[in-house]
Amino acid sequence: MLHQLLAPTLANDPSRIVLEFHGNRWSAQELDDDSTRLANGLQKLGVGQIDRVAVLLPNCPETIHAYLACFKANFVIVPLDYRHHAAQIRYALNHSGAETLIVHHDRIEDLAEEGVLAGIQNVVTVKSTADHEYLTFDKILEGASGTFAEQSFEPDDLSVMIYTSGTTARPKGVTLTRSAMIAGIKKYLAHVAINQDDVALIAAPITRPMALRCQLLPVLHAGGCVSLIEQFDVDIYVSALQQSPRKTFLALLPGALSKLLSHEKIRECDFSALRICLAGGDRVPNKLHEAFQEITGVPLTEQCGSSEVGAYALNPPFGRKKPGSIGLPMYGAQVCIVTPDGNDAPAGQIGEIVVSSPLMMEGYWNDTALTRKTLHNGWVRTGDLGRFDQDGYLWFMGRKKDIIVCGGSNVSPMEVESILLSHPSVGEACVYGVTEIDGIEQVHACVTTQANTEQATEETLIKFANEHLANYMVPHRIKYIDEMPRKGAGKVDRERLRMREETGMEDL
């Protein structure tokens, strides 16, 4: 199935438009033919089965061609985050052992300056504007055959290797087999009823798990259309919403959603065709739920997942949702909350979320020790904290590593953030622990001002928190900032805020 992702559409309507980008459109047949030529072209360069092919591209058709070509030829695709610095790219390339890199021309100069390209056997450039020593993507397609010989596959063959952001340690190569990728598509389509009439607007990076596994691959297999934006820009996104075809399927992180809903032209957009909007990757405040439904008439659908296990919880897309909850366990996933001693936690009690799922990773590439630490008897320890309510809905309570120990008591940043976010003048909030001069860890917070509201004073917010929280949980300091720093695919960078506070260096 993975090597024939477009097969249902090719059999029924090969001329059907399945990709739109910058006003250009591709039919299923055109997309399939281009990916076939790319697979043949890479084989001519000496790329063999299970060899790693790294891709450093923004959202663009060539990225999709690369995925489909690697799936067909049984290459292992290594999608790299286009926003990462050259040093991060060098580490991932060396660690993965990739000898082929498909890279946008705009990144050639900074990668060459850092010596990143020196050890790469095949460098293939996309959107090249001048003659240089490297192969070009278009030339590979021009000289390759449009017929592809059928390959042999095994379910446990590695297919995708995704590198985590590596903000607190070196990036980890999460390996996903063909069977895990196939299960991800099938389970998602079983849970989220995507069909050929759906048009997905994708602005999150398709080199990252959420956009890849929850939008791009399921929509293409269902025969729907993917409307692609290079990266999230609120003006471009709003413009895309105003253009045909009308969008039915959106997915954004909360920070991007907040910018979208604050845009001056958001109410000029036509949401009459919208069926679903996924939100995940970070806390989704209740006021964001309320604003989105008021503007679009459609409720947000929260979900949660990770590179290691894929989506493991999802609110019913077209059923009963609980705003603030990350929903019910994903189809095929077993989700448990465990206490520090390894026992199952009862409903209402917070513990670590552990997951067993056909979507999950095989392990970390070339890191047996970390794989053993994370994987136990088929279960992944996510490092996420959560609790089940009496109805079986899962509530995300933050990361274990983010817990603040203040006065001998544990403080969950998310619990404090939820109170701060309930104040009408607060747009976003991030809570973290800061070790002060006396060596005691204190609760600190950064907030942004809610659009079109008057900024409250620090004293007002601390008093507000005091009215709703136990004394030891009340922030010792609350600081206003213009914008939250972000990492990876757009999550708030809690560690950077903490480091700024402790070092006094605002440019961190």
Phi, psi and omega in degrees: 000319185296323180280353177233049185301325183266006187305315181301319180286322179298326181284325187260322185202075186298339180273001181295135180285124182239354181214134176228132182207123179053037179084352177267150184229146179235134173279168177301320181294317180295318179295319180293318180296316180297319181291328176295314179296322178294318178300315178295319180296320178292323176297323178298330178283356179101008179284127182245176180303138179071000171291149182270133177240111181273145181231122177238086184220151169284183173297118179195164180303324181298329177295318179293319176304317182297315177302309184296322179295316180294322177297321182290317187266001180064033169278159173264114180274135179243088181284121182258146181288119186297337182276352183289151179286165183301323180296322178293320179296316180301316180298314182296320179295314180295317184292321182283336184078018180293130177252001177231133180228122172261117192223143176291142183303328183295342180263354184300315187296311183290328177291320180294320180298327180272001179074018184291326188274352187300321184262008183268124184292313182238111175252118183245121185260145178247138179061041177290137183248359182210162177290137176205184188281352187264157174292155176247150180301315183296322180295322179297318179292321182297323185264007185253155180287149177267005178247133184240131179287136181299136180258164174260140183229151171240143182303327183266011172296136176294142183235317184226139175233109184256128179267129177291167188291333176067040181282333181248352180199182177296146179302147179250138179270103180277120183260132180236130181278169176300319181295324178294319179293318179295315179300321180300318179293312183295314182294322181292319178292332177289329183267321181247112189283075176277141180221183186290347178272356182280144174236113183263123174269117185244117177241337175292151184298128178282000171272359178249157190300319187298307181292324182292306191270341183252345178237294190304300187292315178298320181294315179298319181291328180282350179089011177281185182247137177257120175257113193255135173242138185305315177201163183289121170224122190299324179294315180294321180296314179298319178300318179296323178294334182273351184258157175276155358289154181295138186275137180248343190220115178242158174204121181214156172285157183304321180299318179291322178298320180298317177296321181298313184289341179270356184291141185295339182252012185299326183281355175272352181281147179265109180256017185295334180266350185297129179249327186207142172226116178277141174226132181189182179091346180192173180300138176248101183297152180301323181295333176288319174304310185296316182294319182296315181293324180295322183278319187259337186081004182239134178285147173291146176247106180280144174215169178217146179191186179205168177301324186287325186237000185071198177288125180244350176212143184206131172295145179307119185303323183232029180227202185291121177253154170240103180305131183099335176274153175267008168097206181258156178306140180297151177307129178087349182263138170257125183236128178232153171251123184240147178279168180304333179272006174092002180273157177292133179274139177290165178305135179096341182266138181278139176202183179280140177276123175240144190225139169235126189204146175292350180273350195278171186291160171281329180157187177266132183299126176055037178213075183297321183298313181291325177299315180294327180289328185267323182260124179229109177052043177084007179243138177261127172276110189283338187079000176270147174257143180199177175210149172266143172267183185293340180266002179086007176278143184262138180240123180281129185243012176110186180261143179304318185290346182268353181300135180259129177260106186237116180061032179083000180245146178276133178241124175274119180305323184293327179293320178289319180300321182298326177289313179299321181291339179283349176284134186297339183269357184260125177271306176228154179218141175223126183246141183204165180264138177234125177278117185270183187302325181282002178084002181265135178280130180240156178278124176236161180213148168242141180224159171245159181276132176298137181303141176064028176230161178276136182290128176280157178281162176301318181299321179296317181291320179295319177297319178299315179297323180297332181282346186237351185232155172298152187305318185289346181266347183290130181302136176288330179212140176233122186241135175275137173228159183288321184206142179287134172291147184230160181225169175051232183273009176127010177288150176297133182271087183297320183294323179295319177297318179296317180295321177302316183294317185285328184261341184074014182258105185288342184270007179293000000 
